[in-house]
């Protein structure tokens, strides 16, 4: 009879699930922030171009972004010239939301991230007897 040895090695990485969660949470924060910043920038552009506020797209965009601009309403004056509007409060909101997003992302990172440690290897040796031919 011949002894056949089979060695299987599996590696387990501690805290892997936590690192994946941290990565996905920070990616969601950046996605939300990117969409919000893009909408606010588009609002600023449409106001600068004196877009028709009665247009369905412009009205929809203004109604969505109004919610995020409420804390900044009346903060500073709004210069106008010939129907064009420079919403300084929207620019301030973009800066503030950018800083809040950065702070929130760093907070999630500090609380949940665990650095990669050494992998834990587990060796399992099994011996099976196979009949000789």
N, C-alpha and C positions, 0 to 999 in steps of 0.2 A: 504494500500500500504506500501511496505517496501522500505526504502532507502538503496541502495547498494553503498557503497563508494569504489572507486578503487583508490589506490595511486600508482603512478609510480614515481620512482626516477631514474634519469639518471645522470651519472657523466661525466664530461668533464675534461680532463687533459690538462691544458694550455701548449703550446710549445711541445707537444708530437711529432708532425711531424718533428720539428726541431731536436729533440734528435735522432729520427730514422734516419734522413738524416746524422747527424754527425756520428752516429755509422756505417752506411753503407759506408760513405766516408772513414773513418779511416780503415775499414776492407778492402776496395779496395786498399788502400795505402799499407797495410801490405801484401796483396796477391801479388801485383806487386813486392814489395821488396823481398818477399820470393822466388818468381820464379827467379828474377834476381840474387839474391845471390846464389841460387841453380845452375843456369847455369854457373855462374862464378866459383863456387867451382868445378863443374864437369870439366870445362876447365882446371883448375889448376891440377886436378887429372890426366886427360888425358895427359897433357904436362909432368907431373912428371913420368908417366909410359911410356913415349916415344911412344904414340899412333901414328899410321900411319895417317899422315895428309891427305892422299889420300883417306882414308876411307870415305864413304858417310856421316855417322853419325858425325864423327869428323869434317869433312869439314863444315857440316851444323852448328854444334855447334860453331865452330870458326867464321864462317861468321856472326852469330847472335851476339855473344859476342864482336866481333871486334868493332862494332858500339859504345858499351858502354865503351870500353877501349881506344878509340881515345884520350880523354882528358889526359890520363895517359901514352900515348906512349912516350918512351924515357925518362921517369921521372927518372928511376934508371936502373942500369945494370941488365942483365938477366943471372944468373949463369947457366952453362950447364956442364954436365958430361955424356959422353957415350950416347948421344942422348936424355938424360933426361934434361928437362928445368924447372927451377923454376922461374915462372913469378912473380916477386915481385910486378910489377905494377898491376897485377890482384888482389893481396892481398890488396894492398893499395886502389884499386878501391872498393873492397868489404867493407872496413872500411868506406871510404868516402860515398858510397851509403847508407850504414847503417845509418850513422849520418844524411844524407840528408833526408832519409825516416822518421827517428825519429823526426827530426825538422818539416818536413811537416805535419806529423800526429799531433804533438802538436799544430801547427799553426791552422790547421782545427779545432781541439778541442777547442782552445781558442776563435776563431772567431765565431763558430756556436753553441757550446754547451750552453744550458740553463739548470740550475739545476731544478730538479723536485720540483714543488711547491705544495701547497695543491690542492686537487681535488675540483672542483666546482660542488656541487650537486644541482640539480634542481628537486624540488618536484612538481608534478602536480597532483592535486586531482580533480577527476571528480565524479559527482553524477549522477546516472541513476535510474530512477524509473522503477521498474519492477512490473507488476501486481501480486497481491497475488493470490494464487490458493485456 
